[in-house]
Amino acid sequence: PPFETLLPLLLWGPPGTGKTTTLVRTIWTIITKNPTAKVLVSAPSNAAANLLCERLSELGIQPDRMLRLMGMSREVASVPMAVQPFTCKDALGNFALPDLEALQKYQVIVCT
């Protein structure tokens, strides 16, 4: 069957089994083969979500195409500098939730 009919995908496994690599390659394949595709990826921890965001950015995904969605109460200083450009902040520099119209513009959203 076409790849699109196999969605959604769930990936689970113990540490060190290649989940991050597999997920990053899968997301990259989806968005390069289908530029209109939208991907919501959720990880079990902030560290895992940040790592996914970093790895995807290393492939060339720009901040206008990917959002790392943060809890609004999270300390900005606790987020790696490489991930910061992919976040949404309010006028005071705190993490914020984009409105629906802004969310729909992203091709990839990474959250916990």
N, C-alpha and C positions, 0 to 999 in steps of 0.2 A: 504493500500500500504506500501511497505518497507519504513523505515525512510529516507533512502537516496533519495527517489524520492520526498520528501517534501521540499527539499532545493531549493533555499535559504530561510532563515527565516528572518522576520522583526519583531522586538519587539518595541512597542511604548506605552507610557502611562504617566500619571502624576506622580509627585514625590511621593515616599513612597508606591508604589503599588507592589513592589517585582520584578521589572525588573532585577536588578543586580543579585539577587539570582537565578531567573529563567534562565537568560542568562548563568551564571557560571555553573549551574547544566546541562544545555543543552550542552554547550561546552564540559564539562567533560564527559558526556554520549557519545557524538559523538566520541571523541578521544580515549576513552577507549574501545568502541565497535568496532571501526575501526581505528587501529593504523596508517594506511596510510592516514587517512583523513587530509585535510588541512582546517583551519578555518581562515577567515578574519573577524574580528569584529571591527566595527567602533562605536564610541560613540560621542555624541554631544559636549563634553567638555574634556579638558585635565584631569580634576579632575575625571570625570566618567571613562575615559580610564585607568587612573592610578589605580582606585579602582578595575576595572575588572582585571587588571594585578595582583594586590596584592591578590585578592581573589583566582584567579586561581593558583597563586604560593603557597598559603596556602594549596591547595589540592595536591601539590607535583609536579606541572609542573616546570621543571628545565629551566634555561636560554638557554640551547642548543636546547630546543623545542619550546620556546615562545619568541617573539620579541615585545617589546613595541616601536613602530616606533615613533620617535620624529621629530619635525620640526628642521632643522639644525640651525636655529637662536635662538632656545630656550635656556635659561640659565640653565646650568646643576644644579645649586644650587636650582632651583625652582622645581626639581623633587624629590619626596620622596625617601629616601635611600632604601626602600624595592623594589622600581621599578628600580633603577639604574642598577642592574645586568642584566636586561632584555633589556637594550638599546644597541645601537651600537655607538661607539665613535671612532673618528679619533686619530691619533698619538698625537695631542695636547689636547685631552680630550674633544673635542667638539662633539656634536651629529652629526652623519653621516648616510648616506643612504648606506646600504649594497648593493653589486652588486647582479645581478639577481641570480647567482649561490648560493650565501649565503642565499638570501631570500627564495629560494626554499627548503632549508633544514629545515626551521621552520615548525612546525605543526600548531602553532597558531600565528597570527600576530594581535596585538591590535593597533589601530590608531584612530585619530580623523577625 
